[in-house]
Amino acid sequence: MTFETIRFEKKEQIATITLNRPENMNTYNATMLNELLSALEETAVDEEVRAVILTGEGRAFCAGADVKGVEALIGLQEVRKENQDILKLIVRGVLAIRQMPKPVVAAVNGVAAGGGANFVLACDIIVASEKAKLAENFINIGLVPDGGGTFFLPQQIGYHRSAEIIFTGKILSAQEAFDLGLYNRIAAPEELLDTAWNLAQELAQKPTLAIAAGKSILNREVIPRLRAFLEDEAHHQRLMVATQDAREGMTAFLEKRKATFVGK
């Protein structure tokens, strides 16, 4: 299968999925999300693949959604067909990672922001470059987290620290995220992919069925709750994109100025 926005490689029982729009900081559109889903679904049933690496090309892992203007942002409130609706595709992508019967290692090479941050947090094991940044920065354009941010953060670090990160849009350095327990390991930028590859190789040599069973048990209560959070996030996001604050937030972002929010 040929992809436009991702690279999909299989080698030595490891599948590597690389988000590949470096000129746009690997922001995702419907095409990328559909291709990511196709790669994840193929990997899930490929008996030759025993571990997965998810990473980004260039200086970003993924800077979130590719929403370049106010009208595009407002358009997210419209419910579209399954393969055209960004919010529906995000839900499916996060669940596909968590339900993958193989370990998924995130190799966070740079900025992971918005929905990109939550694709990272959906993975089983996270290795980050010392230069990586993690940001639930939806609030800066008048939005709420989608992709599971309201689920993953409290589960990992508790309500109060999660509230601060979500309500302020604070950007976490690699060390801060590691200290909070969000990352498993930090590596020098030039060693990141080797570190992730070595870890994936180690996992690929373990009993595959036992890892799949262990992951299923770990997620036994998680998946129903995560699905509910994802759907609730998507519902509220459709409401938020229609607000005056969201319009102002996106306009301010494009004009490189501080937004003035009015609570409407």
C-alpha positions as CSV (number, residue, x, y, z in Angstrom):
1,M,0.0,0.0,0.0
2,T,1.3,3.5,-0.9
3,F,0.8,6.3,1.5
4,E,1.0,10.1,1.0
5,T,1.3,11.4,4.6
6,I,3.0,8.6,6.5
7,R,5.8,6.1,6.0
8,F,5.1,2.5,6.9
9,E,8.0,0.1,7.2
10,K,8.3,-3.5,8.4
11,K,11.7,-4.9,9.4
12,E,12.8,-7.7,11.7
13,Q,9.2,-8.2,13.1
14,I,8.9,-4.5,13.9
15,A,6.5,-2.1,12.1
16,T,7.6,1.6,12.1
17,I,4.9,4.2,11.4
18,T,6.3,7.7,10.8
19,L,4.0,10.7,10.5
20,N,5.5,12.3,7.4
21,R,4.4,15.9,6.8
22,P,7.5,17.6,8.2
23,E,6.9,20.8,6.3
24,N,3.7,21.2,8.4
25,M,5.2,19.8,11.6
26,N,3.3,16.5,10.9
27,T,-0.1,18.1,11.6
28,Y,-2.8,15.7,10.7
29,N,-5.7,16.0,8.3
30,A,-8.3,13.5,7.3
31,T,-5.8,11.8,4.8
32,M,-3.2,11.3,7.4
33,L,-5.6,9.9,10.0
34,N,-7.1,7.5,7.5
35,E,-3.6,6.3,6.5
36,L,-2.6,6.0,10.1
37,L,-5.7,3.9,10.8
38,S,-5.0,1.7,7.7
39,A,-1.4,1.1,8.9
40,L,-2.5,0.3,12.5
41,E,-5.3,-2.1,11.3
42,E,-2.9,-3.9,9.0
43,T,-0.3,-4.2,11.7
44,A,-2.9,-5.5,14.2
45,V,-3.5,-8.6,12.1
46,D,0.0,-9.1,10.7
47,E,1.4,-12.2,12.5
48,E,4.9,-11.3,11.4
49,V,4.8,-8.0,13.3
50,R,5.5,-8.3,17.0
51,A,6.1,-4.7,18.0
52,V,5.3,-1.2,16.7
53,I,7.1,2.2,16.7
54,L,5.2,5.4,16.2
55,T,7.3,8.5,15.5
56,G,7.4,11.7,13.4
57,E,9.6,13.0,10.6
58,G,11.6,16.1,11.1
59,R,11.5,18.4,14.1
60,A,8.0,17.5,15.3
61,F,6.2,14.3,16.4
62,C,2.9,15.9,15.6
63,A,1.7,19.5,16.2
64,G,-2.0,18.6,16.3
65,A,-4.7,19.2,13.7
66,D,-4.0,20.9,10.4
67,V,-6.5,23.7,10.8
68,K,-5.1,26.7,9.0
69,G,-8.0,29.2,9.3
70,V,-11.1,30.2,11.2
71,E,-13.5,28.8,8.7
72,A,-11.7,25.4,8.8
73,L,-11.9,25.4,12.5
74,I,-15.6,26.3,12.6
75,G,-16.2,23.5,10.0
76,L,-15.2,20.9,12.6
77,Q,-18.7,21.4,14.2
78,E,-20.3,19.6,11.3
79,V,-20.7,15.8,11.6
80,R,-19.4,14.2,8.5
81,K,-18.9,10.7,7.1
82,E,-16.7,8.4,9.1
83,N,-13.6,8.7,6.9
84,Q,-13.9,12.5,6.5
85,D,-14.7,13.6,10.1
86,I,-11.5,14.6,11.9
87,L,-13.0,14.2,15.4
88,K,-14.4,10.7,14.6
89,L,-11.0,9.7,13.1
90,I,-9.1,10.9,16.2
91,V,-11.4,8.7,18.3
92,R,-10.7,5.7,16.1
93,G,-7.0,6.3,15.9
94,V,-6.5,6.5,19.7
95,L,-8.6,3.4,20.3
96,A,-6.7,1.5,17.5
97,I,-3.4,2.2,19.4
98,R,-4.8,1.1,22.7
99,Q,-6.5,-2.0,21.3
100,M,-3.5,-3.0,19.2
101,P,-2.6,-6.6,20.4
102,K,1.1,-5.7,20.2
103,P,3.2,-3.2,22.2
104,V,3.3,0.3,20.7
105,V,6.4,2.4,21.4
106,A,6.2,6.1,20.9
107,A,9.5,7.8,19.8
108,V,8.8,11.4,20.5
109,N,11.3,13.3,18.3
110,G,10.1,16.8,18.9
111,V,6.9,18.8,19.5
112,A,3.8,16.8,20.4
113,A,1.0,19.2,20.8
114,G,-2.8,19.1,20.9
115,G,-4.1,15.8,19.5
116,G,-0.5,14.9,18.7
117,A,0.3,14.8,22.4
118,N,-2.6,12.5,23.0
119,F,-1.5,10.0,20.3
120,V,1.8,9.9,22.3
121,L,-0.1,9.2,25.6
122,A,-2.2,6.5,23.9
123,C,1.0,4.4,23.3
124,D,2.1,1.7,25.7
125,I,5.7,2.8,26.2
126,I,7.1,6.3,25.5
127,V,10.6,7.2,24.7
128,A,11.3,10.9,24.2
129,S,14.1,13.1,22.9
130,E,15.7,15.5,25.3
131,K,14.3,18.2,23.0
132,A,10.8,16.9,22.9
133,K,7.9,19.1,24.1
134,L,4.4,18.0,25.2
135,A,1.5,20.4,25.2
136,E,-2.2,20.2,25.7
137,N,-2.5,23.6,24.2
138,F,-6.1,23.5,23.1
139,I,-7.1,26.2,25.6
140,N,-4.9,28.8,23.7
141,I,-7.4,28.8,20.9
142,G,-10.5,28.4,23.0
143,L,-10.9,24.6,22.7
144,V,-11.0,21.5,24.9
145,P,-8.6,18.5,24.6
146,D,-9.6,15.8,22.2
147,G,-7.9,12.5,21.5
148,G,-8.1,11.5,25.2
149,G,-6.2,14.2,27.0
150,T,-8.9,14.5,29.7
151,F,-8.6,10.8,30.3
152,F,-4.8,10.1,30.0
153,L,-3.5,13.0,32.1
154,P,-5.7,12.4,35.2
155,Q,-5.1,8.7,35.0
156,Q,-1.3,9.3,35.0
157,I,-0.8,12.4,37.2
158,G,-4.0,13.1,39.1
159,Y,-6.6,15.8,38.8
160,H,-4.9,18.9,40.1
161,R,-1.8,18.7,38.0
162,S,-3.9,17.7,35.0
163,A,-6.2,20.7,35.6
164,E,-3.2,23.1,35.6
165,I,-1.8,21.7,32.3
166,I,-5.2,21.6,30.6
167,F,-6.4,25.0,31.8
168,T,-3.2,26.9,31.2
169,G,-1.9,25.1,28.0
170,K,1.5,24.7,29.8
171,I,4.2,23.2,27.6
172,L,6.1,20.4,29.3
173,S,9.8,19.8,28.6
174,A,11.0,16.2,28.2
175,Q,12.4,16.3,31.7
176,E,9.1,17.7,33.2
177,A,7.0,15.0,31.4
178,F,9.4,12.3,32.6
179,D,9.4,13.5,36.2
180,L,5.6,13.5,36.1
181,G,5.7,9.8,35.0
182,L,4.4,10.5,31.5
183,Y,7.5,9.1,29.7
184,N,9.3,5.9,30.3
185,R,12.7,7.1,29.0
186,I,14.5,10.1,27.7
187,A,17.3,9.9,25.1
188,A,19.7,12.2,23.3
189,P,18.1,13.3,20.0
190,E,20.7,11.4,18.0
191,E,20.0,8.3,20.0
192,L,16.2,8.4,20.1
193,L,15.3,6.1,17.2
194,D,18.0,3.6,18.2
195,T,16.7,3.6,21.8
196,A,13.1,3.0,20.6
197,W,14.3,0.3,18.1
198,N,16.2,-1.6,20.8
199,L,13.3,-1.5,23.1
200,A,10.9,-2.7,20.3
201,Q,13.4,-5.5,19.5
202,E,13.4,-6.6,23.1
203,L,9.6,-6.6,23.2
204,A,9.4,-8.5,19.8
205,Q,11.5,-11.3,21.4
206,K,9.0,-11.7,24.2
207,P,6.0,-14.2,24.1
208,T,3.7,-12.4,21.8
209,L,0.5,-13.9,23.1
210,A,1.4,-13.2,26.7
211,I,2.0,-9.5,25.8
212,A,-1.3,-9.3,24.0
213,A,-3.1,-10.9,26.9
214,G,-1.3,-8.6,29.4
215,K,-2.2,-5.5,27.4
216,S,-5.8,-6.7,27.1
217,I,-6.0,-7.1,30.9
218,L,-4.4,-3.7,31.6
219,N,-7.0,-2.1,29.3
220,R,-10.0,-4.2,30.5
221,E,-11.6,-1.3,32.3
222,V,-9.7,1.4,30.4
223,I,-11.2,0.9,27.0
224,P,-14.9,1.5,27.9
225,R,-14.0,4.6,29.9
226,L,-11.6,5.9,27.3
227,R,-14.2,5.5,24.6
228,A,-16.7,7.5,26.7
229,F,-14.1,10.3,27.3
230,L,-13.2,10.4,23.6
231,E,-16.8,10.7,22.6
232,D,-17.5,13.3,25.2
233,E,-14.4,15.3,24.1
234,A,-15.5,15.2,20.5
235,H,-19.0,16.4,21.5
236,H,-17.8,19.3,23.4
237,Q,-15.2,20.2,20.8
238,R,-18.0,20.6,18.2
239,L,-19.6,23.1,20.6
240,M,-16.3,24.9,21.3
241,V,-15.3,25.5,17.7
242,A,-18.5,27.5,17.2
243,T,-17.7,30.0,20.0
244,Q,-16.6,33.5,19.7
245,D,-13.5,32.6,21.9
246,A,-12.5,29.9,19.4
247,R,-12.7,32.3,16.5
248,E,-10.7,34.9,18.4
249,G,-8.1,32.3,19.5
250,M,-7.5,31.0,16.0
251,T,-7.4,34.6,14.6
252,A,-4.9,35.6,17.2
253,F,-2.8,32.5,16.5
254,L,-2.6,33.3,12.8
255,E,-1.9,37.0,13.5
256,K,0.8,36.0,16.0
257,R,-0.7,38.1,18.8
258,K,-2.2,37.4,22.3
259,A,-5.9,36.4,22.2
260,T,-8.5,38.4,24.1
261,F,-11.2,36.0,25.3
262,V,-14.6,37.1,26.4
263,G,-16.2,33.9,27.6
264,K,-18.7,33.6,24.7
